[in-house]
Amino acid sequence: MALSETFRQRARATLPPEVMRDLVTIGAVAQRQPARVLLVGGAVRDVLLGRPTCDLDLVVAGEVGGCVDALAAALGGVVVAESRFRTFRVELAGDRRLDVVAARRESYESPAALPVVSPGSLADDLARRDFTINAMAVELGERWGEVIDPHDGHCDLEAGRVRVLHGESFLDDPTRVLRAIELAVRLGFEVEPATATQARAALAGGVLDRLSRVRWRTAWRRAFGAIVDAGRAPLRRGLELGRELGLLAALDGRITLDANLRRWVAELAAGASRWQGLDRARLLMRLLAGDEAGVARALAVRWAPMGKEVRAWESFSERRRRLTERLEIASVLLPSEIGDAFSGFDVEELALLELAPDGAATRALEVFRSRVLPTRLGIGGRHLLMAGYEAGPRIGRVLEATLRARIDGRISAAGELEYACAALEASSE
């Protein structure tokens, strides 16, 4: 009962007022339902830790459909999604949401397979979860705030440890290794020794190879996307945990957290790249390859379909080497020539060049950013056609020459049309 009272007190103290109102409203609705309605998972964990949360996950032990409709009506929300597994999402005001699932059991026909889902009890539902600290529930009906903790999750909360529920957990779902790392980093917890041993054994046995690319990408983005965004120290710890649990070795045994890699990922976590809107979790994956083409290929094959994207990851280190040689051999390159040197790199690779720099490329990249990329012609083919010149490939070549002249500062914006016309006249002689 002391744990239940702790939950009630910390819920009132830490939850945003609108979330607390939602839980009270849900409790009132739950009392009128024939089924049990309970708060589960991360919200219970966070409240017991005294951490605020806005996303609520509910489990309904009994008929779920009518219960969801009643909850949405009482909360002024809208049911926006329903899956074949009887899971529902209700959108609430203020960009909040309510996820509701029917209590269920899961079984796995083979390692890393998607689970086979069937109706179950509350005990079944809590037993299917990943870690003990996520396997607690709270009654929201007549016994509002009563904590149900069959796996002693509160003990692990107090001890600051992440512990799986059973020995086959990582074989059932290898993405739980990533979730263990993310939870440990976010909460400042340790991975419990037996859990770490089980993770290493599963990964060493090749269970990661059974995951589809989609599941791997989704899990990596969810875990390491959050870790990268948290800053340098969390990312450093996340990668160390990845090494300790055998995740990096499972990706490729040649990955080493050497001084260069540590520096590059620190720059990534610090937001050093000025290329906006890129997938930073994916950038981290590419940084892990370092200068090893073979490692890059191994990581790319896990991430992307075979083909152009894999070849780009694999060839990046060699293309970067040739770029450096080109920039170092030439004593002076015009800005347009620097643009030529970088033309074979997409924006993600330009970000990688910035995060993992060398002297010549760094200086040239600044010119590329400040001079080449911002420069646009104010004229186009229609201006030259209106000036009386015939359509044809000469137009494109002259416009390209005019753009290079602008980039190199040989003409101003006002002189573009005159320069292009003169070039066309000269080419017709």
Buried (B, 14 or more C-beta within 10 A) or exposed (E): EEBBEBBBEBBEEBBEEEBBEBBEBBBEBBEEBEBBBBBBBBBBBBBBBEBEBBEBBBBBBBEBBEBBEBBBEBBEBEBEEBEEEBBBBBBBEEEBBBBBBBBBBBEBEEBBEEBEBEBBEBBBBBBBBBBBBBBBBBBBBEBBBBBBBBBBBBEBBEEBBBBBBEEEBBBBBBBBBBBBBBBBBBBEBBBBEEBBBBBBBBBEBEBBEBBEEEBBBBBBBBBBBBBBEBEBEBBBBBBBBBBBBBBBBBBBEEBBBEEEBBEBBBBBBEEEBEBEEBBBBBBBBBBBBBEBBEBBBBBBBBBBEEEEEBEBBBBBBEBBEEBBEBBEEBEEBBBBBBBBBBEEBEEBBBBBBBBBBBEBBEEBBEBBBEBBBEBEBEBEBEBBEEEEBEEEEBBEEBBEBBBBBBBBEEBEEEBBBEBBBEBBEEEEE
